[in-house]
Structure formats: structure tokens, C-alpha cells
């Protein structure tokens, strides 16, 4: 390893840069759930949305946030917290529209 790279690594600069990139990536991950939430809101239907998939994502994100708290890692806390919020919105809308659909069918029958 060269002097410059050793100095950067030893001072933690590279570690901080990687943490920032990781955090930005996690925020990008959170943004990926927004189109699905908007589509659910617009269609007012949860048809074709996998509750198991999004619910599973929520569980993993919650565990990641807890891990971030224990590790004192703000990138994990903020990034996975944002993902939990956006993915949780998809999960909540899916539950809401499925319940509304069942009520509508019951009212017709």
C-alpha cells in the first residue's frame, strides 16, 4: 500500500467516504419503493402486490435499523429507516386496499 492510501485509510477518511456512499445508496433504495406506493394510491387497488415480499422487506429493514443503533451507524439508521418508511407505506396501502376490497365484496353479496 502506498503512503497516500495508508494515510487515508489510517485516518478513517476512506471509511467515512464509503459510509457516505453507502448511506446515499440506502436512500436510493428507499426511493425505489415510492413508484409502487404512488401506483397503489393512484389505482386504489392492491392487485398484483405481494404482501409477503413487502412485509418481508419491512422486517429486514427494521432489523437493520436496530443493528444500526447497536453499531452506532447513522448510515444504516437513516438509510434503512427511510426504506422502512417508504416500503412500509406500500405495505400499509396494500393492507388497506385489500381490506377495502373485501368490504366492497361483502357489501355487494
C-alpha positions as CSV (number, residue, x, y, z in Angstrom):
1,X,0.0,0.0,0.0
2,X,1.3,3.5,-0.8
3,X,1.8,6.2,1.6
4,X,-1.2,8.2,0.4
5,X,-3.6,5.3,0.6
6,X,-2.2,4.2,4.0
7,X,-2.6,7.7,5.4
8,X,-6.2,8.0,4.1
9,X,-7.2,4.6,5.5
10,X,-5.5,5.1,8.8
11,X,-7.2,8.5,9.3
12,X,-10.5,6.9,8.6
13,X,-11.1,9.2,5.6
14,X,-11.8,6.3,3.2
15,X,-14.0,4.7,5.8
16,X,-16.1,7.9,6.0
17,X,-16.3,8.2,2.2
18,X,-17.5,4.6,1.9
19,X,-20.1,5.2,4.7
20,X,-21.4,8.3,2.9
21,X,-21.7,6.4,-0.4
22,X,-23.4,3.5,1.4
23,X,-25.9,5.9,3.1
24,X,-26.7,7.6,-0.2
25,X,-27.2,4.1,-1.7
26,X,-29.6,3.2,1.0
27,X,-31.6,6.4,0.4
28,X,-31.7,5.5,-3.3
29,X,-33.1,2.1,-2.2
30,X,-35.8,3.9,-0.2
31,X,-36.7,5.9,-3.3
32,X,-37.2,2.7,-5.3
33,X,-40.4,2.0,-3.2
34,X,-42.0,5.4,-4.0
35,X,-43.3,4.5,-7.5
36,X,-45.0,1.4,-6.1
37,X,-46.7,3.4,-3.3
38,X,-47.8,6.0,-5.9
39,X,-49.2,3.3,-8.2
40,X,-51.2,1.8,-5.3
41,X,-52.5,5.2,-4.3
42,X,-53.5,6.1,-7.9
43,X,-55.1,2.7,-8.7
44,X,-56.8,2.3,-5.3
45,X,-56.1,-1.4,-5.6
46,X,-53.5,-3.8,-4.3
47,X,-54.0,-6.3,-7.1
48,X,-50.7,-7.9,-8.0
49,X,-48.8,-6.6,-5.0
50,X,-47.1,-9.3,-2.9
51,X,-47.7,-8.6,0.8
52,X,-45.2,-11.3,1.7
53,X,-42.4,-9.6,-0.3
54,X,-43.0,-6.1,1.1
55,X,-43.7,-7.3,4.6
56,X,-40.5,-9.3,4.5
57,X,-38.6,-6.3,3.3
58,X,-40.1,-4.3,6.3
59,X,-38.9,-7.0,8.8
60,X,-35.4,-6.9,7.3
61,X,-35.3,-3.1,7.3
62,X,-36.5,-3.0,10.9
63,X,-33.7,-5.4,11.9
64,X,-31.2,-3.3,10.0
65,X,-32.2,-0.2,11.9
66,X,-31.9,-2.0,15.2
67,X,-28.5,-3.2,14.1
68,X,-27.5,0.3,13.1
69,X,-28.5,1.6,16.6
70,X,-26.3,-1.1,18.3
71,X,-23.4,-0.4,15.9
72,X,-24.0,3.4,16.2
73,X,-24.1,3.5,12.4
74,X,-26.0,6.5,11.2
75,X,-25.9,5.4,7.6
76,X,-27.8,2.2,8.5
77,X,-30.2,4.0,10.8
78,X,-31.1,6.8,8.3
79,X,-31.0,4.7,5.1
80,X,-32.9,1.7,6.4
81,X,-35.2,3.9,8.3
82,X,-36.1,5.7,5.1
83,X,-36.6,2.4,3.3
84,X,-38.8,1.2,6.2
85,X,-40.9,4.3,5.8
86,X,-41.4,4.0,2.0
87,X,-41.7,0.2,1.9
88,X,-44.0,0.4,5.0
89,X,-46.2,2.8,3.0
90,X,-46.5,0.2,0.3
91,X,-47.3,-2.5,2.9
92,X,-49.9,-0.3,4.6
93,X,-51.6,0.7,1.4
94,X,-51.7,-2.9,0.3
95,X,-53.3,-3.9,3.6
96,X,-55.8,-1.0,3.4
97,X,-56.9,-1.6,-0.2
98,X,-57.2,-5.4,0.3
99,X,-59.4,-4.8,3.3
100,X,-61.4,-2.2,1.3
101,X,-61.8,-4.7,-1.5
102,X,-63.1,-7.4,0.9
103,X,-65.6,-4.9,2.4
104,X,-66.8,-4.0,-1.0
105,X,-67.4,-7.6,-2.0
106,X,-69.2,-8.3,1.3
107,X,-71.4,-5.3,0.8
108,X,-72.4,-6.5,-2.7
109,X,-73.1,-10.0,-1.5
